[in-house]
Amino acid sequence: MKHCLPLHHMLLVCACALLPLPVLADLALATAKNCMACHNIDKKVVGPAYKDVAAKYRGDKNASARLTAKVMEGGGGVWGVVKMPSNPQVSEAEAKKLVAWVLSQ
């Protein structure tokens, strides 16, 4: 007897296969590095929503380097009076990966 998945199960499997794994991994990295305590993908928490950051820096060829430094060293004045603290627990490679993910939102 043949076992076939129902069509809706096959579509779900195909849709999941299309999700880029780095996007999921970078959300996990952002959570592990405590970024999600102050940020959210689509709404402001303490800091700006990642979608807002991506929109603000879209087309800025220097954004990646500037934001990578800001993730590691902290900064403020762009999104209001609350300053982002430095993040010594985040390596430069991790900061670059996080920034690439944020800018892809």
CYANA upper distance limits for C-alpha pairs under 8 A (distance plus 0.5 A):
  5 LEU  CA      9 HIS  CA      6.55
  5 LEU  CA     10 MET  CA      6.73
  6 PRO  CA     10 MET  CA      6.97
  7 LEU  CA     11 LEU  CA      6.70
  8 HIS  CA     12 LEU  CA      6.70
  9 HIS  CA     13 VAL  CA      6.75
 10 MET  CA     14 CYS  CA      6.70
 11 LEU  CA     15 ALA  CA      6.54
 12 LEU  CA     16 CYS  CA      6.66
 13 VAL  CA     17 ALA  CA      6.73
 14 CYS  CA     18 LEU  CA      6.97
 15 ALA  CA     19 LEU  CA      7.33
 19 LEU  CA     23 VAL  CA      8.21
 20 PRO  CA     24 LEU  CA      7.66
 21 LEU  CA     25 ALA  CA      6.62
 22 PRO  CA     26 ASP  CA      6.32
 23 VAL  CA     27 LEU  CA      6.85
 23 VAL  CA    101 TRP  CA      7.07
 24 LEU  CA     28 ALA  CA      6.87
 25 ALA  CA     29 LEU  CA      6.65
 26 ASP  CA     30 ALA  CA      6.49
 26 ASP  CA     97 LYS  CA      7.58
 26 ASP  CA     98 LEU  CA      6.70
 26 ASP  CA    101 TRP  CA      6.84
 27 LEU  CA     31 THR  CA      6.64
 28 ALA  CA     32 ALA  CA      6.53
 29 LEU  CA     33 LYS  CA      6.52
 29 LEU  CA     94 GLU  CA      8.46
 29 LEU  CA     98 LEU  CA      7.92
 30 ALA  CA     34 ASN  CA      6.72
 30 ALA  CA     35 CYS  CA      5.59
 30 ALA  CA     36 MET  CA      6.66
 30 ALA  CA     98 LEU  CA      7.22
 31 THR  CA     35 CYS  CA      6.41
 31 THR  CA     36 MET  CA      5.88
 31 THR  CA     37 ALA  CA      8.37
 33 LYS  CA     89 GLN  CA      7.67
 33 LYS  CA     90 VAL  CA      7.34
 34 ASN  CA     38 CYS  CA      8.43
 35 CYS  CA     39 HIS  CA      6.58
 36 MET  CA     40 ASN  CA      6.37
 38 CYS  CA     45 VAL  CA      6.11
 38 CYS  CA     46 VAL  CA      5.31
 38 CYS  CA     47 GLY  CA      5.93
 39 HIS  CA     43 LYS  CA      8.25
 39 HIS  CA     44 LYS  CA      7.04
 39 HIS  CA     45 VAL  CA      5.98
 39 HIS  CA     46 VAL  CA      6.96
 39 HIS  CA     47 GLY  CA      5.80
 39 HIS  CA     48 PRO  CA      6.64
 39 HIS  CA     49 ALA  CA      6.29
 39 HIS  CA     50 TYR  CA      7.47
 40 ASN  CA     44 LYS  CA      6.89
 40 ASN  CA     45 VAL  CA      6.98
 40 ASN  CA     48 PRO  CA      8.05
 40 ASN  CA     49 ALA  CA      5.64
 40 ASN  CA     50 TYR  CA      6.77
 41 ILE  CA     49 ALA  CA      5.76
 41 ILE  CA     50 TYR  CA      5.19
 41 ILE  CA     51 LYS  CA      6.40
 41 ILE  CA    105 GLN  CA      8.08
 42 ASP  CA     49 ALA  CA      5.63
 42 ASP  CA     50 TYR  CA      6.81
 42 ASP  CA     51 LYS  CA      6.11
 42 ASP  CA     52 ASP  CA      8.08
 43 LYS  CA     48 PRO  CA      7.68
 43 LYS  CA     49 ALA  CA      5.24
 43 LYS  CA     50 TYR  CA      8.33
 44 LYS  CA     48 PRO  CA      5.18
 44 LYS  CA     49 ALA  CA      5.10
 45 VAL  CA     49 ALA  CA      7.66
 46 VAL  CA     82 VAL  CA      8.15
 47 GLY  CA     79 TRP  CA      7.81
 47 GLY  CA     82 VAL  CA      8.21
 47 GLY  CA     84 MET  CA      8.08
 48 PRO  CA     52 ASP  CA      7.01
 48 PRO  CA     53 VAL  CA      7.23
 48 PRO  CA     79 TRP  CA      7.26
 49 ALA  CA     53 VAL  CA      6.98
 50 TYR  CA     54 ALA  CA      6.65
 50 TYR  CA    102 VAL  CA      6.01
 50 TYR  CA    103 LEU  CA      8.04
 50 TYR  CA    105 GLN  CA      7.08
 51 LYS  CA     55 ALA  CA      6.66
 51 LYS  CA    102 VAL  CA      7.78
 51 LYS  CA    103 LEU  CA      8.24
 51 LYS  CA    105 GLN  CA      5.66
 52 ASP  CA     56 LYS  CA      6.60
 53 VAL  CA     57 TYR  CA      6.78
 53 VAL  CA    102 VAL  CA      7.72
 53 VAL  CA    103 LEU  CA      7.44
 54 ALA  CA     58 ARG  CA      6.30
 54 ALA  CA    102 VAL  CA      6.72
 54 ALA  CA    103 LEU  CA      4.84
 54 ALA  CA    104 SER  CA      7.08
 54 ALA  CA    105 GLN  CA      6.40
 55 ALA  CA    103 LEU  CA      8.38
 57 TYR  CA     63 ALA  CA      6.59
 57 TYR  CA    103 LEU  CA      7.95
 58 ARG  CA    103 LEU  CA      7.89
 62 ASN  CA     66 ARG  CA      6.78
 63 ALA  CA     67 LEU  CA      6.32
 64 SER  CA     68 THR  CA      6.45
 64 SER  CA     96 LYS  CA      7.79
 64 SER  CA     99 VAL  CA      6.83
 64 SER  CA    100 ALA  CA      7.51
 65 ALA  CA     69 ALA  CA      6.85
 65 ALA  CA     96 LYS  CA      8.40
 66 ARG  CA     70 LYS  CA      6.81
 67 LEU  CA     71 VAL  CA      6.57
 67 LEU  CA     99 VAL  CA      7.04
 68 THR  CA     72 MET  CA      7.01
 68 THR  CA     92 GLU  CA      7.79
 68 THR  CA     95 ALA  CA      5.85
 68 THR  CA     96 LYS  CA      6.05
 68 THR  CA     99 VAL  CA      6.63
 69 ALA  CA     73 GLU  CA      6.33
 69 ALA  CA     74 GLY  CA      8.11
 69 ALA  CA     95 ALA  CA      8.44
 70 LYS  CA     74 GLY  CA      5.27
 70 LYS  CA     75 GLY  CA      6.14
 70 LYS  CA     86 SER  CA      8.15
 71 VAL  CA     75 GLY  CA      8.48
 71 VAL  CA     86 SER  CA      7.21
 71 VAL  CA     87 ASN  CA      6.93
 71 VAL  CA     90 VAL  CA      8.44
 71 VAL  CA     95 ALA  CA      6.74
 72 MET  CA     86 SER  CA      5.93
 72 MET  CA     87 ASN  CA      5.41
 72 MET  CA     88 PRO  CA      6.72
 72 MET  CA     90 VAL  CA      6.89
 72 MET  CA     91 SER  CA      7.98
 72 MET  CA     92 GLU  CA      7.74
 72 MET  CA     95 ALA  CA      7.28
 73 GLU  CA     85 PRO  CA      7.71
 73 GLU  CA     86 SER  CA      4.81
 73 GLU  CA     87 ASN  CA      6.90
 73 GLU  CA     88 PRO  CA      8.14
 74 GLY  CA     83 LYS  CA      7.72
 74 GLY  CA     84 MET  CA      5.47
 74 GLY  CA     85 PRO  CA      5.05
 74 GLY  CA     86 SER  CA      4.43
 74 GLY  CA     87 ASN  CA      7.37
 75 GLY  CA     83 LYS  CA      6.11
 75 GLY  CA     84 MET  CA      5.74
 75 GLY  CA     85 PRO  CA      7.24
 75 GLY  CA     86 SER  CA      8.03
 76 GLY  CA     80 GLY  CA      7.75
 76 GLY  CA     81 VAL  CA      7.45
 76 GLY  CA     82 VAL  CA      7.16
 76 GLY  CA     83 LYS  CA      4.80
 76 GLY  CA     84 MET  CA      6.49
 77 GLY  CA     81 VAL  CA      6.52
 77 GLY  CA     82 VAL  CA      8.21
 77 GLY  CA     83 LYS  CA      7.54
 90 VAL  CA     94 GLU  CA      6.44
 90 VAL  CA     95 ALA  CA      6.64
 91 SER  CA     95 ALA  CA      6.59
 92 GLU  CA     96 LYS  CA      6.65
 93 ALA  CA     97 LYS  CA      6.78
 94 GLU  CA     98 LEU  CA      6.59
 95 ALA  CA     99 VAL  CA      6.55
 96 LYS  CA    100 ALA  CA      6.61
 97 LYS  CA    101 TRP  CA      6.77
 98 LEU  CA    102 VAL  CA      6.63
 99 VAL  CA    103 LEU  CA      6.52
100 ALA  CA    104 SER  CA      6.71
101 TRP  CA    105 GLN  CA      7.31
